[in-house]
Amino acid sequence: MNTVKLSSKGQVIIPKPLRTAYHWETGQELVVVDTGDGILLKPKTPFVETNINQVAAILKFKGKAKSLEEMELAILKGVNEQHK
């Protein structure tokens, strides 16, 4: 277990092995989560969280819809190609 000290400015230094393991470089923005008995540091994601409906809504397919049989044949073809 790593131990760190809180500075007079409220700063802590995250030990290098942890920064390396999580690929945190200088300037990395972290989200601080209060867990009730401590804090959790998580990397800030560069994108706003979305749900599947928001994402799928932008995927407009142009062309003739495939039948269930055509989709099943394509899946079977892909499985066969992977196992050759």
N, C-alpha and C positions, 0 to 999 in steps of 0.2 A: 504494500500500500504506500502511495506517495503522500507526503505531508507538505503543505505549503503554508506560508504566513500571510496574513492580511496586512498590507502596508497602511500607513497613516492616511493615504489617499483612497483607501478602499480597494486597492489593486492586489491581485494575486498573479503569480507566474505559473502557467500551466507547464508541468514538466515536459522536457523535450521528447521523451519516449512517447508520451500521449499525443503531443502535437504531430509527431511523425506518423504514428499509427492512424490518426484521423485525417492526415494530409491537411492540417491547418497551418496556413502560412501567415506571415505578417499582414495585418489588415483584415483578417477573417472576421466577419460579423457573426456574433453568436446570439442566440435567443436564450434568455435566462428564465427558467420555469421554476416557480415556487412549488415544491412537492409537499409542503407541510412540515417535513422534518429535515429539510435541506433544500438545495437548489440543484437543478439539472441544466447543463450547458449543451445546447444543440446548435449546429450550424444553421444560419439563416438561409432559407431557400431563396433562390433568385426569382422564383415564380410564385404568383398567387395560387393558393390551393384551388383546385377545380374538382368537379365531379364528372362522372362518365357522360351524363347528359349534356353538359356544357361542351365537352370535347367532341363527342359524336355529332353534335349539331353542326360542326364546321366541316365535317367530312362528307361533302356532297359527291355522290357517285353519279357519273354521267355515262350512260350506256345502257344496254339491255340488261335487265336483271337476270341473274343465273338461277336455274332451277335447283331444287334440292338434289336431284340426281347428278347434275353437273358439279355441284359442290362436293358431293360424296366421292365422285370419280377423281376430282382434283386432289382430295385428301388422300385417297388410296394411292394415287400416282406418287405423291410426295413421300408417303411412308415407304413405298417400294423403292424409290430412289435412295432413301437414306439407308436402307438395309442391303444395298448391293455392294 
